[in-house]
C-alpha cells in the first residue's frame, strides 16, 4: 500500500470504516467534492476491507473489485494498493467483459439480435429521409444496411468473441458500446449473473461514479438489492463533477445504504474555495471546508491565494488580452511564473484559440464545425472513434521510432498488431515479418512528417492495406466511400442544417469527409494538446488534475458546443425555447452542464485562479457576476484595469 492509506482519517473515512466492518457490511454512497481526497478515501476503503476481510476472501478465492471510468485512473489505483492479488482494478468496460467472456453462446445470440436491431433502425431512418437529405447520406445509410446484412448471414458461423475498441461482429470483436449495452442487460435479466458476480466479488467499489452509465448503475444496484447480505456496493463520486453526458450524475441510495459526505477541500486556497462554494451553491448545495494549508503539521495555516475574473470584449485581440491578463497577474501577485507557459495552465473548451496556436485548426474544424455532438465531445478527450487510430497507435509508434526507442516501438506493435499474434506466427518467416513491419513504420514516419502532404485518409489506407492493425469498421466504411472532392471546405449546403430525419448522419458524413481530407501532420498539435503537453487543456479533460496557476477562458463565441454556454449560465443570454421547456419540465439545460464544468475548472487551482470571460455585453456580464456573488466585487475587473496595475 502507498502512503495514501496512512494519511489522517477524516470523519467521512471513519463512517466508511463502520460500513465495511458491520456484519453484514453496509452499502454506501460517498459524495466527495473537488480536492477532498476522494481517491484517498477509496484507497483507505480498500485497505480496511483487506485488513478486516482479507483472510476470508483468500479462503473463498474471492476478490474486492474496484472499477473506474478511465484506464489511467485504474492504473493509479492499482499501484496504490500495491498490486494486491485480492484486489481487481479495471475500467468499467473491462470489468463487465470479464464477467461474461466465458458465456460465448449467449454472446452470439445477443450479437445476432443486436444486428437485427441495427438493421431495423437503419431501415426506419431511410424510410423517413426527406427530399433535402443529401445523396451521400443516403449512400452511407445503404452501405451500413448492406454491411449488417452481410454480417447477419455470417454471424452464426462465429464461435468466439473478444472485446476490442470498435465492433466487427464477423471477426468476433465487440466494441465499447456493445459491452456497455450487453452486460448490464445480462445482469438485470439473469439471476445466475447476479449470483456469480456477488460470489466472485463480495465487495465492489465504483470510482468516479457520476460518470458511470445509468444502465451500469442500475445493474449493480439490482445485484445489491438481491444479494445485499453477501454483496457490499460502494459508490465514490461527485455529481457536480459529471462532465460526460453519458454519465448518470446523481445516484439514489438504495434501502439501508449509508450516505457519506466528504466536505473537506485540501487543494484550493480560501479565495478559490469561496468561488467554488458560490458556484456549487445553486447546484447541490454541498459546502466545502478547510482549504489548502501549509506549514508544519502542528502549526498549519491557511493559504489565501487569489481568485479574480476579467470581463473583456469579444474581438480579434483575444490572444493579446490574455497576454495582458497574465502580465497583470505577474505584477499583482509579484510572481513572474505567470509569464511562463509551462507554469500556467490555460483551460478552454476546445476551440480555435488553442487549435490555431498548436496547428490543428483544420482538424478541429472537421470534428467540431457542424459535426455531430458525439464527435465534438469525443474530440475533447481524444476518445472519438475517428481519432483513436492516430492517438492510440500511429503517434505512439512514430514517436518511439523517431527517438530510436526500438523496444518501445515493438511494444506498440506487439500490443496492437494481429501480425505479431503468436497464433498467427506459426509457419511464418519471422525475420521477413519484422522487416515488413519496419518498412511499414518507416513509411508511416514519412507520412507524419510536419511538411508531408499526406492526409488522414492516406495514413488510414496505408494502415489498412498493410493489415498491421484492424481499423474500426466505422472508419473503413468511410474509406470505402468515394471521397468528397471539396471535403476540405466542408459540406456547407443547407441540408446539413435542416431538420430532416437523418440530420445526424448527414453531419457525420460531412465531418468524416473533412476529417479524411485533413493533413495528417496536424495530429501532432492535437496530440500534444490532449496529452497535456501544452499550456492549454480542455475544460472537460482536467478533472482530477491540479495546478498552481490556472487561467480559465470562457468564450461562447469561439465554442461550437451547444451543450455548454457561459452566457446562459450567467444569465447574460436567455435560454432557447427548447431549453426553457426542458427547464419547466425539470430536465437538464445548458445552465446545469455549464455550472458543473465551471466548478471543475475553478477547483483545479492550488494557488491563483484567474477567469477571463469574453462577451459582447460587458455591462450586463459584470452586473450578473456581481448579482450571483460568484466573485467579490473587488475581484471583478474590466479591460481598463489591465494597464493600471
ABEGO torsion letter per residue (X at the ends): XBAAAABBBBAAAAAAAAAAABOBBBBBBBBBBBGAGAAAAAAAAAAAAAAAAAAAAAAAGBBBBBBBABAAAAAAAAAAAGGBAABBBBBAAAAAAAAAAABAAAAAAAAAAAAAAAAAAAAAAAAABBAABBAAAAAAAAAAAAAAAAAAAAAAABABBBBBABBBAAAGBBBAAAAAAAAAAAAAABAAAAAAAAAABABBBBBGAAABBAAAAAAAAAAAAAAAAABBBBBBBBAAABABAABAEBBBBBBGBBBBBBABBAABBAAAAAAAAAAAAABAGBBBBGEBBBEBAAABBBBAEBBBBBBBBBBAAAAAAAAAAAAAAAAAAGBAAAABAAABBBBBBBBAAAAAAAGAAAAAAAAABGBBAAAAAAAAAGABAAAAAAAAAAAAAAAAAAAGBAAAAAAAAAAABAAABAAAABGBBAAAAAAAAAAAAAAAAAAABAABABBAAAAAAAAAAAGABBBBAAAAAAAABBBBAAAAAEBABAAAABABBGAAAAAAAAAAAAAAABBAAAAAAAAAAAAGABABBBAAAABGBBBABBBBBBBAAABABAABBAAAAAGABBBBAAAAAAAAAGBBBAAAAAAAAAAAAAAABAABBBBBBBBABAAAAAAAAAAAGABBAAABBBAAAAAAX
